[in-house]
């Protein structure tokens, strides 16, 4: 919980500030504003906030119409005594006091009883050092107490007092009192109705091993092993305009280059957790200070760089999670994340437990093996459980960084993952569907094939008329992306024929013909095997590629999954419907992006401002690739929680330059 308190004084009128109204007793008027962030100390320490001082106690006394400009000895002394009692300190221990309403001299604002109280218990009858809130700023009137609080906070933080008004050198004064004694300051302020307020301030406590979370770390970032899973460090920047973004990068570059360099991780953590995110964004990814500073230079200069991800936010409707069918798999696709990400590994282990009743082999062993079993990766009843497990674990990884799906859409086996990610199927039911479904499909292995053709559906269907039931349109992934399925020899011959016509066509890595008449013989077996599943309604929109529309997930029963396997996958139509509902950001959660091309073609026709991105890529299946994908999602407007990236115990917040305002008229 956080509270904000402060005050502002603006010199709007002229009469009160005319030179003939100013006298020695009435200082020059001042103006300005200040805002304080107030938080319980325990929460501030646990959240890693920088604590500048602690409010130990306070008191308010209603003066019932007393003149605030004239110190009321008894009233003022009483509120000081009450505040110190609540703070648990003797008034004589307060060694610095700011007051308002005292004109040019702080002593003018302190009553006799108050001065006596501040001297009590002190050696040599010495009192506290005093300061007027107006000194060095100007007459502040009703907001003088805010200035006094600011002076006291900064004095405690820097362990010195503001310069004496008579010191022309303007040198800070040493803090009064014995060396090693905890610093205590007081702030006295008066209201227009004669009300007096007093606060007692003390130093922030030093960090100790008993602090709930290590200094500078978010509570959400803890508890996952403590080791940073990647050598890359992200530095996150943003601005309202491209010019501001470049200026922000230049300001940060000058900041880190012109002083003893803070740790790159500390700068990254501070950028990610203490700065707002605006429309124009950049993420610099580097393995060290030199890398990161070179990336900043590229941002400041407005040039491309491989260490740099830049973009502008799209309309904020949240990301659509996209899950492909069989095809993006590759041996070792999960191995690196299993080794480096505790969240991903937990996801794999949970899926392996869900599959255990249905498989006679180990999913965890298959996915972590250093030397992949090439023969196993050619079997549908191995590939599909492995794909499901990898994609579901990627869902957990995205979610652990604060990214939740606004909607889901899936392709073939990917639709089972979509149903589980949305909450329409339990993980156990999802595992049952994939395991028993793929086991039945495996009986078709070797009899069929599939191929991707870069032609519109109508043209492909025209080409297929002469093939009868030997070939069928298996999927429509985009306006110029169609998948053909059927007898193996027929598919290979078809690819040869259309390639000779200058059409791009390539085989899909699968040796069976789903979404074709070959699957008819499996329907009764699959319907019976999946009868026990219990689908349920989900609050997350589910765009069905079977009915080409949004569907209540309670309809995802055994019969639905039979239709999924047999019918044409209407991915393009489902994506168009999501675009029509305002979604503009699509994230493909897979070992390699295979639906992105079809989606981009659909965007060109239906929504040019939409964006699609992947998660992993072939032979790049680790946290560094995931971090690049996370950065790309962030620059396009996804709300990312960067704290888990900075989960090492040493990460802490450091000072950063403020926003690079361009100061241009609106």
Phi, psi and omega in degrees: 000136184229138174238147177243135179218146180178195180198158181222138171232124178242138178272090183266314179283158181256325190303315185291341184257006180298143183306325183286353176267351184269135179226174178298326181280340181244098186296169178300137179296147176243170176209163180150187181205158179207144179229133180249139172264122183247133183208149174302138184301317182298320179289321180298317179293319180294327181273358178077022180287152174280114182264116183274326174195174182237133173278110185277332180182167180199165179205153178229137178234125179280115183281355177051053174087006178297148180291115186292336183284345180253117183302131176259103188308308184293313181298311182295317180294323181293318180292326175295316180297317181295318180295317180294324178297317179292331178279346180076029180229153175282141180304328181291348178276347177288119187252357176213130184226129172251143181227159172239173179075014185254010181068220185282339185243135177296324182298332179295337184263005183244126179285163182299316181296324180292318179297321179295321180295321180290335180274348186296132177079004181264149176288146175060020175060026180279143179260183178285151170293137184238159182206141174275139178300331183281340186300127179080356182239317184118169182294124187246351177060233189290346180256013180299327179298327177295316178296320178298319177296319179298315179301317183293319179299312181293325179295318178294315183299319184264358176058039174204164183255158177300158180300150174292138181304332181272358183271107182291343178280344178057047180268140177299147179267147175291152178290130182287155176110175184287148178296136177088353178280133180305138182283134176228134179229155177234150178231119176252131179221153181234143177264172184293336182264013180090005178288136177249139178230141178224136174239144174248124183247145176226175180289153172290142180291147176291152178293140178228164177300341181275356178303135186307321174225148183303146184306133177086359182254140172289145177298329181289343184272355186264169170088012179238038172102336173085342182267139178287128188281355180213153177282341181287142176241129177269135169247117189257126181231157175201164178200162179290333182224163175302322180295320179294320179299317178296319179294324178297318178296318179296318181296318179292321179299315178296324182294312184280339181271340188260018181203173173306123190291127171289162179298138179305324180295323180291320177297314180299316180297319181291319177298319186284333189245355182233010183234141175288159179247124180254187190294317183265122191228155175214145172232120176264128181244119182214158181268000180186178185300319182296314177303312184293321180290325174296322177294320176299319178300322179294319178297313182298326181272352180072033181241160179287154178201140181297341178275003193240134171240121182232153177181178177237145183294146173261167179311133190277091173243002182086157184280146169266123176277127184244133183232118181280172174270202182295137181146321183276359185289152172206144180303135181085009186297334182249357190297314185291319178293327175300326182278330190249343183241116178294323180296314180297316181298320177300320178296316179297316181296322178294318178294319179300321178294322179292327181278342189308320180293345188249348185243147175254022177219165187265118176297316182299320179294318179300315187281338182258356185296132179289322178251097185298149175275100186301321182296320181296325183286359175261000183259131180298324182284357171255313184298315186292315173300323179293319178295313179305313182296316180296315182291322177295324178289329174292326174303312179298324180293315176299316182295326179293345176255023172082007184261113179249145179286137171275340177195165178225151174212139183226161184238113178058241180296335176296337178289333174293318177298317179301318180297318179290319180297326179281343183095008180283334175234143172288158176303324180293318178292322177298318178296320178299313180302309185292316184294311184282327176296310182290329177297318177294318180298327183301336179292342178270356185302135179091347182264342187225182179200169178219155180212146177262131184234129180273070176217154175296156182304316183300318180292323178294317180297324177297320180291334186272351186303323183286350184266351179062223182275002179288334179228149179214159173280114184274324184204148173240105187264345180188176181298338178228034181219107184231143179247133180252143182222149177160203180303140184303312181297320182294319179296315181296320179292321179298317178300318179298317183294313183287330177295324178295338178271004179088013180267135178284124179215142180213148178291149172267144184286074179201143183247028175221165189245079174286164180059036179217169179304339180300334183278352183303323183292348183264350192300312182297318180298316182292318180300320179289318183293329184262004181304326182289348185293150182232083178294157181219160179291146181238143176286345180270127181303133180244114179265111185279132174269002174270312180263358179058044179193177178284138187224139173292126186292350175291349178274000186275061181269188183301319181296324179299317183288336171293316178295324177302317183287330187266321188277166173295135177283115183265061184292317181300316182294320178296319179294320178297322179295318177298319176298318179297335177272008174099358180286136183230359182230121183239129180242119178272117181263094185201167178291341178200136182288124179237345181259354186297319182298314179297322178295318180297320176298320178294321180298316182304325183274325190247329185202084184300340181274357181284158185226141173234144178215160178261191178239295176249171175223157180306128181066011173225074188249026184251188182293332180294318177294318178299322180296322175299317180293320178297319179296319180295319177299317181298313185293342177262009169111358178290137178282105184255136170265108183277350186304319180298336177293330182252060186264002179287145185301334185277349184295134182214163180276142179228163178293142179228159177293152181281178185297140183273074179301138181271345175054048176252143179295146180289000000 
